[in-house]
Amino acid sequence: MAVTPALKDKRLTVTVTGKRAGYATVSHTSRTSKPVAPGTMVSATPGLSGSSRIGQKIYAKPGTWSKGTKLTYQWKANGKAISGAAKSSMTVTPSLKGKRLSVTVTGRMAGYTTISHTSRVLKPVALGILSAWTPKISGPARVGSKLTATAGSWSSGTKFSYQWYADGRAIKGATKTTLVLGSAQKGKRITVKVTGSKSGYTTVSKRSHKTAVIRAR
């Protein structure tokens, strides 16, 4: 017989009965077994995939467990449980910068001993990489006109700062999204540098292409 979860902690016996024509029927019962112990499930140490970098996602790969096993997950930072991080994947947040991540997978099944395995520990969480675009300048290249800088599509939540240049030299005080061209810019080409910053991410600067030579009014 297969020992099922319903028999856990019970003591088993077997009775053998012998019958033969012309003979008295005889039964004998075995000795009583020890209490039925929990089964031992097939389990595995989880693997990891993805990047331990802020803004990226990492995934737990539980491996092969006994059929019917219910798995739960707990992500950890420097060995301590991360609140709310109890799914098979997690997004690395700025609060985890410099910490070493791992995941513990726990398997449960009726009648079996609960088992937990913890993955290897990843390298310390690194700064995220901003998604950045080269800015564009719009507006007439003429003294008295206004130029406008468009940053483009960067990572959500990025904060921007601006610096305008004339022939590669910073224009003093020109740190807004727009620039009104003065006589000092006549005959020069204008560019703008956009710098993006976000908590937990590497700061990135992108410079636009040059405008046409600035004409007189």
Rosetta silent file (secondary structure, phi, psi, omega in degrees, C-alpha in Angstrom):
SEQUENCE: MAVTPALKDKRLTVTVTGKRAGYATVSHTSRTSKPVAPGTMVSATPGLSGSSRIGQKIYAKPGTWSKGTKLTYQWKANGKAISGAAKSSMTVTPSLKGKRLSVTVTGRMAGYTTISHTSRVLKPVALGILSAWTPKISGPARVGSKLTATAGSWSSGTKFSYQWYADGRAIKGATKTTLVLGSAQKGKRITVKVTGSKSGYTTVSKRSHKTAVIRAR
SCORE:     score description
SCORE:     0.000 S_00000001
   1 L     0.000  152.174  174.903    0.000    0.000    0.000 S_00000001
   2 L   -89.571  132.333  178.902    1.072    3.597   -0.505 S_00000001
   3 L   -79.605  116.128 -175.208    1.348    5.571    2.694 S_00000001
   4 L   -97.744  163.906  178.536   -0.863    8.625    2.214 S_00000001
   5 H   -56.796  -28.002 -178.672   -0.872   11.967    4.061 S_00000001
   6 H   -65.152  -18.823 -177.594   -4.054   10.889    5.892 S_00000001
   7 H   -93.775    1.329 -177.986   -2.000    8.258    7.766 S_00000001
   8 L   -53.606  134.358  178.059    0.546   10.695    9.182 S_00000001
   9 L    74.773   -3.009  178.775    1.377    9.960   12.870 S_00000001
  10 L   -89.753  157.420  178.142   -0.653    6.739   12.863 S_00000001
  11 L  -101.315  131.983 -174.077    0.774    3.289   13.636 S_00000001
  12 L  -105.298  147.704  170.817    0.246    0.675   10.961 S_00000001
  13 L  -137.251  166.571  174.198   -0.256   -3.074   11.092 S_00000001
  14 L  -134.807  136.830  177.494   -1.137   -5.682    8.536 S_00000001
  15 E  -109.633  126.170  178.585   -3.258   -8.781    9.073 S_00000001
  16 E  -107.399  125.822 -179.026   -2.605  -11.822    6.901 S_00000001
  17 E  -115.425  129.943  178.522   -5.395  -14.385    6.671 S_00000001
  18 E  -109.550  132.504 -179.544   -4.890  -17.883    5.320 S_00000001
  19 L  -129.849  140.673  176.972   -7.742  -20.004    3.931 S_00000001
  20 L  -156.179  137.675 -178.317   -7.761  -23.552    2.574 S_00000001
  21 L   -56.100  129.706  177.912  -10.560  -25.999    1.998 S_00000001
  22 L    86.016    1.044 -179.115  -10.907  -28.345    4.934 S_00000001
  23 L  -122.581  151.916  175.860   -8.750  -26.237    7.204 S_00000001
  24 L   -67.805  139.086  176.126   -9.563  -23.662    9.825 S_00000001
  25 L   -70.613  135.743 -177.748   -9.058  -20.112    8.668 S_00000001
  26 E  -126.748  136.115  176.006   -6.107  -18.516   10.419 S_00000001
  27 E  -124.080  142.415  174.702   -5.188  -14.816   10.745 S_00000001
  28 E  -134.173  137.605 -179.998   -2.005  -13.249   12.075 S_00000001
  29 E  -108.755  137.565 -179.447   -1.349   -9.561   12.639 S_00000001
  30 L   -69.149  171.763  171.204    2.080   -7.994   12.315 S_00000001
  31 L   -67.102  160.028 -179.707    3.803   -5.924   14.940 S_00000001
  32 L   -81.460  134.097 -179.857    2.766   -2.261   15.066 S_00000001
  33 L   -74.848  169.496  169.297    4.940    0.125   13.107 S_00000001
  34 L   -67.470  160.179  177.482    6.355    3.351   14.377 S_00000001
  35 L   -55.012  141.122  179.851    4.101    6.377   13.813 S_00000001
  36 L   -62.847  123.919 -177.949    3.980    7.345   10.137 S_00000001
  37 L   -87.798  158.495  174.825    6.526   10.109    9.589 S_00000001
  38 L   -59.321  147.215  176.860    6.121   13.041    7.207 S_00000001
  39 E   -73.036  163.695  176.518    7.257   12.333    3.678 S_00000001
  40 L  -110.014  114.327 -176.676   10.375   13.917    2.204 S_00000001
  41 L   -80.542  155.567  170.949    9.609   15.910   -0.918 S_00000001
  42 L   -72.608  132.803 -177.309   11.902   16.351   -3.880 S_00000001
  43 L  -142.635  172.094 -177.993   13.292   19.887   -3.682 S_00000001
  44 L  -148.932  151.429  172.178   15.908   22.141   -5.254 S_00000001
  45 L   -76.168  127.080 -176.471   18.037   25.169   -4.445 S_00000001
  46 L   -68.640  148.557  172.888   16.583   28.100   -6.395 S_00000001
  47 E  -101.782  172.930 -179.754   18.513   29.850   -9.128 S_00000001
  48 E  -131.266  146.564  172.614   18.375   33.537  -10.067 S_00000001
  49 E  -139.899  158.160 -176.808   18.172   35.421  -13.342 S_00000001
  50 E   107.649 -167.625 -173.810   18.081   39.115  -14.162 S_00000001
  51 L  -122.755  133.318  175.850   20.181   42.027  -12.951 S_00000001
  52 L   -87.256   62.132 -179.915   20.876   43.265   -9.406 S_00000001
  53 E  -130.177  138.441 -178.178   20.780   46.850  -10.619 S_00000001
  54 L   -53.370  133.220  179.986   18.292   49.497   -9.517 S_00000001
  55 L    92.127  -13.250 -179.164   15.277   49.617  -11.813 S_00000001
  56 L   -96.289  167.094 -179.318   15.841   46.096  -13.139 S_00000001
  57 E  -110.801  141.338  174.203   13.869   42.930  -12.383 S_00000001
  58 E  -121.422  149.259 -172.979   15.254   39.709  -10.947 S_00000001
  59 E  -124.632  141.791  173.775   13.561   36.323  -11.106 S_00000001
  60 E   -91.643  134.388  176.322   13.615   33.227   -8.903 S_00000001
  61 E  -113.318   98.621 -168.664   13.983   29.891  -10.701 S_00000001
  62 L   -67.358  -21.636 -177.322   12.679   27.331   -8.169 S_00000001
  63 L    82.184 -163.666 -175.047   13.916   24.193   -9.913 S_00000001
  64 L   -96.438  125.369  176.543   12.198   20.786   -9.672 S_00000001
  65 L  -123.429  165.830  177.099   10.026   19.947   -6.654 S_00000001
  66 L   -55.997  142.622  179.227    7.630   17.064   -5.940 S_00000001
  67 L   -58.585  133.940  179.768    4.413   17.290   -7.931 S_00000001
  68 L    93.549   -4.247 -179.882    1.745   19.147   -5.974 S_00000001
  69 L   -70.727  133.659  175.012    4.175   21.186   -3.872 S_00000001
  70 E   -95.357  125.150 -176.191    3.009   24.727   -3.111 S_00000001
  71 E  -104.918  139.764  170.591    5.868   27.207   -3.297 S_00000001
  72 E  -124.968  158.286 -173.191    6.220   30.547   -1.541 S_00000001
  73 E  -127.546  145.381  171.913    8.969   33.129   -1.986 S_00000001
  74 E  -142.425  116.047  176.814   10.771   35.606    0.247 S_00000001
  75 E   -83.587  145.888 -177.281   13.384   38.005   -1.099 S_00000001
  76 E  -131.382  150.066  175.226   16.128   39.111    1.252 S_00000001
  77 E  -122.306  119.312 -174.998   18.677   41.943    1.401 S_00000001
  78 L    53.440   36.274  176.190   21.853   41.156    3.331 S_00000001
  79 L    85.351   -4.849 -179.570   20.023   38.138    4.742 S_00000001
  80 E  -105.934  139.260 -178.152   17.012   40.098    6.058 S_00000001
  81 E   -59.697  136.631  175.843   13.511   39.727    4.613 S_00000001
  82 L   -92.074  120.301 -177.159   12.355   42.575    2.343 S_00000001
  83 L   -57.222  129.246  176.682    8.843   43.611    3.344 S_00000001
  84 L    80.941   -5.106 -178.204    6.278   42.806    0.650 S_00000001
  85 L   -94.109   78.099 -172.188    8.793   41.018   -1.605 S_00000001
  86 L  -129.493   31.506  176.650    7.046   37.647   -1.655 S_00000001
  87 L  -116.206  177.587 -177.274    6.588   36.832   -5.338 S_00000001
  88 L   -75.194   -7.231  176.274    8.698   34.867   -7.801 S_00000001
  89 E  -143.668  161.331  175.971   10.187   38.124   -9.111 S_00000001
  90 E  -151.556  150.990  175.308   10.966   41.587   -7.783 S_00000001
  91 E   -93.714  132.229 -177.509   12.022   44.984   -9.091 S_00000001
  92 L   -76.925  122.815 -176.116   15.210   46.328   -7.504 S_00000001
  93 L  -102.684  161.422 -179.753   14.472   49.661   -5.785 S_00000001
  94 H   -56.624  -28.744 -178.921   16.825   52.520   -4.786 S_00000001
  95 H   -66.137  -14.292 -177.910   16.536   51.544   -1.093 S_00000001
  96 H   -95.294    3.334 -178.034   18.449   48.349   -1.895 S_00000001
  97 L   -51.162  128.977  176.549   21.554   50.125   -3.232 S_00000001
  98 L    81.889   -5.605 -178.417   24.741   48.343   -2.142 S_00000001
  99 L   -92.789  159.510 -178.804   22.913   45.392   -0.585 S_00000001
 100 L  -105.142  123.501 -172.458   23.281   41.745   -1.562 S_00000001
 101 E   -98.968  149.245  173.492   20.067   40.035   -2.630 S_00000001
 102 E  -151.313  171.220  176.943   18.916   36.434   -2.358 S_00000001
 103 E  -135.398  139.966  174.815   15.612   34.560   -2.372 S_00000001
 104 E  -108.870  126.151  178.015   14.311   31.785   -0.126 S_00000001
 105 E  -107.706  128.491 -179.559   11.839   29.341   -1.653 S_00000001
 106 E  -116.248  130.878  179.357    9.683   27.292    0.720 S_00000001
 107 E  -109.967  134.427  178.999    7.788   24.186   -0.363 S_00000001
 108 E  -131.289  139.789  175.616    4.725   22.830    1.448 S_00000001
 109 L  -155.636  136.293 -177.347    2.600   19.762    0.792 S_00000001
 110 L   -53.634  130.012  177.702    0.162   17.894    3.080 S_00000001
 111 L    86.331   -1.349 -177.800    1.881   15.022    4.814 S_00000001
 112 E  -119.775  152.613  176.135    5.385   16.165    3.920 S_00000001
 113 L   -67.797  130.528  176.121    8.047   18.036    5.851 S_00000001
 114 L   -66.854  135.557 -177.126    8.154   21.722    4.866 S_00000001
 115 E  -127.742  138.555  175.168   11.454   22.544    3.182 S_00000001
 116 E  -124.113  139.532  174.712   13.152   25.885    2.506 S_00000001
 117 E  -132.253  139.585  179.278   16.148   26.544    0.266 S_00000001
 118 E  -110.267  138.399 -179.217   17.965   29.852   -0.219 S_00000001
 119 L   -70.364  175.242  170.065   19.624   30.887   -3.461 S_00000001
 120 L   -64.547  162.907  179.373   23.159   32.136   -3.906 S_00000001
 121 L   -95.572  131.988 -179.957   23.780   35.751   -2.929 S_00000001
 122 L   -78.312  167.310  174.357   24.058   38.291   -5.741 S_00000001
 123 L   -64.506  158.810  179.322   26.683   41.019   -6.060 S_00000001
 124 L   -54.405  141.580 -178.882   25.849   44.300   -4.269 S_00000001
 125 L   -60.973  128.157 -178.186   23.042   46.223   -5.964 S_00000001
 126 E   -97.385  163.672  176.004   24.480   48.741   -8.425 S_00000001
 127 L   -59.496  146.116  176.392   23.164   52.131   -9.533 S_00000001
 128 E   -73.651  165.183  178.798   20.511   52.036  -12.220 S_00000001
 129 E  -111.884  119.575  179.690   21.099   53.236  -15.760 S_00000001
 130 L   -67.811  140.080  168.718   18.869   56.039  -16.980 S_00000001
 131 L   -81.335  118.311 -171.238   17.169   55.701  -20.317 S_00000001
 132 L  -127.665  149.800  178.546   18.315   58.920  -22.011 S_00000001
 133 L  -121.941  154.046  174.351   17.677   60.749  -25.301 S_00000001
 134 L   -75.043  124.801 -177.660   19.658   63.337  -27.213 S_00000001
 135 L   -68.563  158.952  178.192   17.883   66.698  -26.715 S_00000001
 136 E  -121.171  150.650  177.242   16.568   68.748  -29.617 S_00000001
 137 E  -113.893  133.080  175.704   16.512   72.502  -30.191 S_00000001
 138 E  -125.303  152.631  179.488   13.646   74.245  -31.933 S_00000001
 139 L   123.951  158.126 -178.364   13.218   77.876  -32.947 S_00000001
 140 L   -67.828  137.760  178.143   14.670   80.331  -35.498 S_00000001
 141 L   -85.128   70.445 -174.139   18.465   80.752  -35.516 S_00000001
 142 E  -146.873  139.383  178.534   18.186   84.534  -35.389 S_00000001
 143 L   -55.157  133.192 -178.974   19.097   87.240  -32.857 S_00000001
 144 L    95.181  -15.222  179.668   16.017   88.147  -30.785 S_00000001
 145 L   -87.189  163.923  179.881   14.368   84.749  -31.302 S_00000001
 146 E  -109.419  129.486  174.249   13.744   82.172  -28.642 S_00000001
 147 E   -99.264  145.308  179.682   15.175   78.659  -28.782 S_00000001
 148 E  -124.373  132.909  177.571   13.506   75.816  -26.881 S_00000001
 149 E   -96.248  133.491  174.654   15.175   72.627  -25.659 S_00000001
 150 E  -115.498  119.572 -174.565   13.206   69.370  -25.652 S_00000001
 151 L   -70.188  -33.589 -176.053   14.735   66.661  -23.464 S_00000001
 152 L    91.195 -165.740 -175.088   12.909   63.728  -25.087 S_00000001
 153 L   -92.037  109.956  176.256   11.896   60.455  -23.442 S_00000001
 154 L  -112.344  175.208  176.155   13.955   59.576  -20.361 S_00000001
 155 L   -55.642  141.224  179.776   13.289   57.147  -17.527 S_00000001
 156 L   -56.742  136.607  177.751   10.143   58.048  -15.595 S_00000001
 157 L    89.122    2.529 -179.726   10.830   60.361  -12.647 S_00000001
 158 L   -71.988  137.375  174.735   14.041   61.872  -14.072 S_00000001
 159 E  -101.341  140.370 -173.951   14.795   65.475  -13.037 S_00000001
 160 E  -115.114  148.695  167.838   16.479   67.708  -15.626 S_00000001
 161 E  -131.733  156.125 -171.622   18.907   70.611  -15.629 S_00000001
 162 E  -129.542  147.891  171.561   19.984   72.625  -18.678 S_00000001
 163 E  -145.415  123.143  178.932   23.043   74.494  -19.890 S_00000001
 164 E   -92.849  149.468 -178.427   23.214   76.369  -23.196 S_00000001
 165 E  -132.429  148.662  173.314   26.460   76.818  -25.147 S_00000001
 166 E  -121.598  115.930 -175.682   27.648   79.093  -27.951 S_00000001
 167 L    51.813   38.720  174.336   30.430   77.548  -30.053 S_00000001
 168 L    86.951   -4.696  179.138   31.067   75.111  -27.202 S_00000001
 169 E  -104.907  135.217 -178.185   31.343   77.710  -24.436 S_00000001
 170 E   -61.486  134.871  176.211   28.760   77.875  -21.652 S_00000001
 171 L   -88.866  118.948 -175.394   26.486   80.901  -21.829 S_00000001
 172 L   -57.291  128.682  176.505   26.398   82.437  -18.353 S_00000001
 173 L    79.735   -2.178 -177.354   22.987   82.148  -16.698 S_00000001
 174 L   -90.932   79.288 -173.564   21.498   80.160  -19.588 S_00000001
 175 L  -127.798   25.298  177.681   20.165   77.251  -17.550 S_00000001
 176 L  -111.019  179.672 -179.321   16.482   77.101  -18.479 S_00000001
 177 L   -73.900  -14.361  179.922   14.595   75.163  -21.138 S_00000001
 178 E  -125.053  158.012  177.986   14.559   78.259  -23.350 S_00000001
 179 E  -141.552  122.726  173.595   17.159   80.742  -24.555 S_00000001
 180 E   -88.619  122.341 -175.589   16.524   84.164  -26.070 S_00000001
 181 L   -74.242  126.897  177.668   19.308   84.806  -28.553 S_00000001
 182 L  -105.348  177.680 -179.169   21.254   88.006  -27.993 S_00000001
 183 H   -62.370  -25.065 -179.879   23.742   89.887  -30.136 S_00000001
 184 H   -66.781  -20.360 -179.340   26.561   88.024  -28.333 S_00000001
 185 H   -94.345   -3.371 -179.900   25.421   84.807  -30.048 S_00000001
 186 L   -59.190  133.555  178.421   25.425   86.281  -33.554 S_00000001
 187 L    81.494    1.572 -178.873   27.603   84.233  -35.912 S_00000001
 188 L  -111.130  165.809  175.421   27.833   81.333  -33.481 S_00000001
 189 L  -106.894  138.785 -173.963   26.281   77.886  -33.300 S_00000001
 190 E  -105.839  140.861  170.338   24.193   76.981  -30.270 S_00000001
 191 E  -133.246  165.576  175.266   23.940   73.680  -28.395 S_00000001
 192 E  -135.410  139.372  176.033   22.244   72.659  -25.171 S_00000001
 193 E  -108.642  127.156  176.989   23.288   70.053  -22.627 S_00000001
 194 E  -108.476  127.214  178.181   20.560   68.272  -20.683 S_00000001
 195 E  -112.319  125.355 -179.937   21.557   66.486  -17.481 S_00000001
 196 E  -107.660  136.684  178.334   19.194   63.901  -16.022 S_00000001
 197 E  -136.261  148.117  179.096   19.297   62.722  -12.410 S_00000001
 198 L  -156.341  138.292 -178.664   17.207   60.289  -10.402 S_00000001
 199 L   -55.157  127.499  178.448   17.690   58.784   -6.955 S_00000001
 200 L    86.927    1.623 -177.793   19.556   55.482   -7.223 S_00000001
 201 E  -121.528  153.100  175.270   20.607   56.058  -10.829 S_00000001
 202 E   -69.122  133.213  177.484   23.802   57.213  -12.501 S_00000001
 203 L   -69.539  136.806 -176.330   23.561   60.863  -13.611 S_00000001
 204 E  -127.546  138.731  175.424   23.614   61.196  -17.409 S_00000001
 205 E  -120.092  137.717  177.709   24.273   64.220  -19.637 S_00000001
 206 E  -130.805  136.012 -179.906   23.317   64.496  -23.307 S_00000001
 207 E  -111.042  140.910 -178.411   24.208   67.334  -25.695 S_00000001
 208 L   -73.936  172.232  169.838   22.141   68.377  -28.682 S_00000001
 209 L   -74.249  161.935 -179.899   23.294   68.859  -32.256 S_00000001
 210 L   -75.716  148.161  172.355   24.448   72.364  -33.229 S_00000001
 211 L   -77.818  175.277  168.618   22.049   74.909  -34.638 S_00000001
 212 L   -67.990  165.072  177.884   22.693   76.783  -37.826 S_00000001
 213 L   -61.396  132.794 -177.424   24.869   79.883  -37.478 S_00000001
 214 L   -70.560  126.945 -178.769   22.891   82.588  -35.651 S_00000001
 215 E   -94.934  168.020  173.979   21.899   85.408  -38.023 S_00000001
 216 L   -70.175  170.229  179.985   21.190   89.050  -37.362 S_00000001
 217 L   -58.236    0.000    0.000   17.593   90.148  -36.831 S_00000001
